[in-house]
Amino acid sequence: MSLSEEQIMQQLMSTFKDEAEEHLEVINKQLLELEKNPSGETQELLQEVFREAHSLKGAARAVEATAVETCAHSIESMFAAAKRGELSLGPAEFDLLYEGLDFMTTALSAAVEGTPAPDQIGLQRRLSSVLAKCATDQNSARVPAPEAKQAPIEPKPSQGPGPETTPAPKKGGSAEETVRVSTRKLDALMTHVEELLVSKIRTEQRVAELKSLRNSLQEWQKTWQKKRSAYDKLRREPREDNREIITFLGENQENLKYFWSHTNSLLQEFSKDSMRMSLITEELQEDIRRARMLPVASVFESFKRTVRDLARQQGKQVNLVICGTETELDKKLIEGIKDPLMHIIRNSVDHGIETPEIRVAAGKPAAGTIQLSASQQGNGIKIEVEDDGAGIDCEKIRAKAQAKGMISAQEARSLSDDDARLMIFQSGFSTATKVTSVSGRGVGLDVVKTNIEKLNGLVTVTASPGGGTRISLSLPLTLSTSRVLLIEVSGETFAVPTTSVERIVRANAEDIFTVGDKNVIQIEGRSISLVGVSDVLELPAKLKKGGSSKLPVIVLGAAEKRVAFVVDSLVGEMEIVIKSLGKMLSRVRNVSGATVLGSGQVVMILNVADMIKSARGVSYRSAASDRTATEAGTKKSVAVLVVDDSITTRIMEKNILESAGYRVTMAQDGVEALETLKQQHFDLIVSDVDMPRMNGFELTTRVKESDELQELPVVLVTSLDSAADKAQGLECGADAYIVKHSFDQRDLLDTIKQLV
Amino acid sequence: MGTTNGDQPDINLLDRLVDINLSEAQIKEVLEGRAASLASTEDEARDESTTSQYVTFRLEQERYALEVCLVEEIQPVKKMTSIPCTPGFILGAVNIRGRILPVVDIKSFFGLSPSELKPSSKIMVVATGEIHVGVLADQVEEVLDIALDDIKAQIETLSGSSEEFIVGITEEAVIILNLAGLAQDKRMIIHEDV
């Protein structure tokens, strides 16, 4: 039973983690609020923040996260003291409180992972000393009417319970009731609904089939109407020998009418049912999709703290203005944009916003402003970070990129300002004169672009009207659906996200040129390198029929790079649901996921960024060059059959041989080896001696006795190291005999080299 | 899953007892007897705890076995989509009620000649840790009780690293696979950048 207890604990921990994170976030937010208006009506805020700390303490105690509990307790006491007016919160106190929050965040993850909690003695001592101080203050201040002191700060009477009583429930009765549901459960729901969508499409297919059945019956009836007069004539003048068939035809007329009307009403009812099912399924899908959406506020709020800390550290004044926090995004996307946004904002504070002196000298207000906004735009979300700082010096970037060899002098000249700004997201690029520990520019910013592209998003950099910088992230609303172009390559269907498809052309042979060993295609006066999708995906290329037909070519773009890809045919465009390939296939080259079509068929979704990178290594092979390539390939690779009953030995030999460039097939004993030899051609056999069913000696004898195989060299690899065995091996015709004790890969490879 | 343990009829038993109008004392007596017998089967089960249930399956001449509790379901092979840029032992992906499942060929993974898809072929959906995978079988045979004592730790010629993939082999030459070991193998987890 210990296992299930462990599971319960795990579940408890994960619930605690969610809850504690929520509390910490709220406390953080309220602290910032408190810090901003020290003289305002803080009592209500203090009460709330006190309650949060109290709940956090309780939750931590329940799972025995002692470090979190102790710290939460001290912070709670500080708030209680502040609430009573015994402690005034100044910059030093706020710093201490923030430090406490940071400590609890670390202690929380330590508790969840089951690692020992970080050391908190120093922090705890400082917290205690603050508390001790206000305790003495309290004693000395007791005498001059503490009630009077409290009254003006507390305008609303009966403002919550006293300091040490249990906190009231977080929300009032009017609030919506909520249940915490894990995303795993939502994912499972989504999967089921998607499967329902497949059924829906199939049902619609059935409606169409039923319709065509009804139409056939209708046709039949029409034909019957035409033959009606002939039938009537026959009926009027019946002959004895066809009386029976006439009766049957009469019955058929009735039957036909019956089937037609029944099919017709069945079709009508079924259409109605199908339509209703479609509607509900689509609604259900939309509802579940929406259940996964969260307002961006949860991420945006956390940046207030970052900006505050950074600005303080650097002696700058920065206001973070946040808008559009109610905009909703898929939870996965929210998690995905957190780090990139953090980098961008840090970069803005670090390099964008100037020090107050410089700003004042430039006639700007001393405090800089960073505006973080989110808004829905069509089928996507736009998130912008705009600062009123110094802006990006495009000339400096051009010069630097050229100096670093990232672009040529000519490219530098033709590079537009916006493209130049985008260079800051290239890896290894840094314009900062000093790299600070905070933003580590050049390391962080290229991560931004990769991460956003991973989410099917796009990054752009423009100059803001005020001379600062505006960085925009365009993201899809959800990660789960996407519009794709379906293509066919080597007999298989693949999906390409339409956002990456820049253009679709039908290329003539004369549009394609060869530059060096690469093919290049001219599209509207621009040269773009051309490769085959089958080459990139390592699929067998389909031989083209005839040479005159135009080639379907798609131009795919990711970031600034574009490559033209030859496909066999274009199938169409559709909206699909993106699915992962599971934990086992966590990252497959050139494939980003899979989807299920209405027919139930699984289709791989291609990873365009990967394909463009892969395209550098291959070039599109025309049918002619293809043939020479395969000829050369067969000449080079020698086929070896490895026979051994031990998996370890087999795999080891396979690895040795394959890394030396041989093509390896395996068999586990003599019988299987002989079977395999019948089906394929081999240039050499490497076999063990001691095997079940048929041993190596017998296998060698059989091979050497066979008319077709007698020329085939056989190498015996064995642990039998007696002279007699060796003699037997050579007697039965083995071409070489290697003893396993002395087994060394050079030995084996040299022997094989001599024999073929 | 198909494990039957014959201890289900508790509720039925109660119903039956109520039906024939036994006195409460009588019911109690019967229930106590029942409880005692249940307790004793548990004791016996403890004695046989060295036996586990395995699903056996065939891939050409070889017979393999996996622990019953790892097998979630068995599905006929529907249309399989190959996955480009993956090793040969990954046959492709199938759609199991909306979930994409990669399918592996154990023979090919062990370096034997790759298996062919046959009309009788089945996909055994197995799970270990976070890894879900389909294992191809020419034929799924039966559920066997195998005593741990009957599993030979290793065939003599099997040595070294194969221990990770194979628990052992039985008298009947059924190879007991170590799924956790297979799933943890570096070659099994595909994580490749361009």
Boltz contact constraints between the chains, C-beta under 6 A:
constraints:
  - contact:
      token1: [A, 191]
      token2: [B, 98]
      max_distance: 6.0
  - contact:
      token1: [A, 191]
      token2: [B, 99]
      max_distance: 6.0
  - contact:
      token1: [A, 194]
      token2: [B, 98]
      max_distance: 6.0
  - contact:
      token1: [A, 195]
      token2: [B, 97]
      max_distance: 6.0
  - contact:
      token1: [A, 195]
      token2: [B, 98]
      max_distance: 6.0
  - contact:
      token1: [A, 537]
      token2: [B, 84]
      max_distance: 6.0
  - contact:
      token1: [A, 538]
      token2: [B, 85]
      max_distance: 6.0
  - contact:
      token1: [A, 579]
      token2: [B, 100]
      max_distance: 6.0
  - contact:
      token1: [A, 581]
      token2: [B, 100]
      max_distance: 6.0
  - contact:
      token1: [A, 582]
      token2: [B, 132]
      max_distance: 6.0
  - contact:
      token1: [A, 583]
      token2: [B, 130]
      max_distance: 6.0
  - contact:
      token1: [A, 583]
      token2: [B, 131]
      max_distance: 6.0
  - contact:
      token1: [A, 584]
      token2: [B, 102]
      max_distance: 6.0
  - contact:
      token1: [A, 584]
      token2: [B, 131]
      max_distance: 6.0
  - contact:
      token1: [A, 584]
      token2: [B, 133]
      max_distance: 6.0
  - contact:
      token1: [A, 585]
      token2: [B, 102]
      max_distance: 6.0
  - contact:
      token1: [A, 585]
      token2: [B, 190]
      max_distance: 6.0
  - contact:
      token1: [A, 586]
      token2: [B, 191]
      max_distance: 6.0
  - contact:
      token1: [A, 587]
      token2: [B, 191]
      max_distance: 6.0
  - contact:
      token1: [A, 587]
      token2: [B, 192]
      max_distance: 6.0
  - contact:
      token1: [A, 588]
      token2: [B, 85]
      max_distance: 6.0
  - contact:
      token1: [A, 588]
      token2: [B, 86]
      max_distance: 6.0
  - contact:
      token1: [A, 588]
      token2: [B, 190]
      max_distance: 6.0
  - contact:
      token1: [A, 589]
      token2: [B, 85]
      max_distance: 6.0
  - contact:
      token1: [A, 589]
      token2: [B, 192]
      max_distance: 6.0
  - contact:
      token1: [A, 589]
      token2: [B, 194]
      max_distance: 6.0
  - contact:
      token1: [A, 590]
      token2: [B, 85]
      max_distance: 6.0
  - contact:
      token1: [A, 594]
      token2: [B, 93]
      max_distance: 6.0
  - contact:
      token1: [A, 594]
      token2: [B, 100]
      max_distance: 6.0
  - contact:
      token1: [A, 596]
      token2: [B, 95]
      max_distance: 6.0
  - contact:
      token1: [A, 600]
      token2: [B, 95]
      max_distance: 6.0
  - contact:
      token1: [A, 601]
      token2: [B, 79]
      max_distance: 6.0
  - contact:
      token1: [A, 602]
      token2: [B, 81]
      max_distance: 6.0
  - contact:
      token1: [A, 602]
      token2: [B, 93]
      max_distance: 6.0
  - contact:
      token1: [A, 602]
      token2: [B, 95]
      max_distance: 6.0
  - contact:
      token1: [A, 610]
      token2: [B, 194]
      max_distance: 6.0
  - contact:
      token1: [A, 613]
      token2: [B, 194]
      max_distance: 6.0
  - contact:
      token1: [A, 614]
      token2: [B, 194]
      max_distance: 6.0
  - contact:
      token1: [A, 645]
      token2: [B, 157]
      max_distance: 6.0
  - contact:
      token1: [A, 646]
      token2: [B, 157]
      max_distance: 6.0
  - contact:
      token1: [A, 646]
      token2: [B, 158]
      max_distance: 6.0
  - contact:
      token1: [A, 647]
      token2: [B, 110]
      max_distance: 6.0
  - contact:
      token1: [A, 647]
      token2: [B, 162]
      max_distance: 6.0
  - contact:
      token1: [A, 648]
      token2: [B, 159]
      max_distance: 6.0
  - contact:
      token1: [A, 648]
      token2: [B, 160]
      max_distance: 6.0
  - contact:
      token1: [A, 648]
      token2: [B, 161]
      max_distance: 6.0
  - contact:
      token1: [A, 648]
      token2: [B, 162]
      max_distance: 6.0
  - contact:
      token1: [A, 650]
      token2: [B, 111]
      max_distance: 6.0
  - contact:
      token1: [A, 651]
      token2: [B, 111]
      max_distance: 6.0
  - contact:
      token1: [A, 654]
      token2: [B, 111]
      max_distance: 6.0
  - contact:
      token1: [A, 666]
      token2: [B, 111]
      max_distance: 6.0
  - contact:
      token1: [A, 666]
      token2: [B, 112]
      max_distance: 6.0
  - contact:
      token1: [A, 668]
      token2: [B, 112]
      max_distance: 6.0
  - contact:
      token1: [A, 676]
      token2: [B, 113]
      max_distance: 6.0
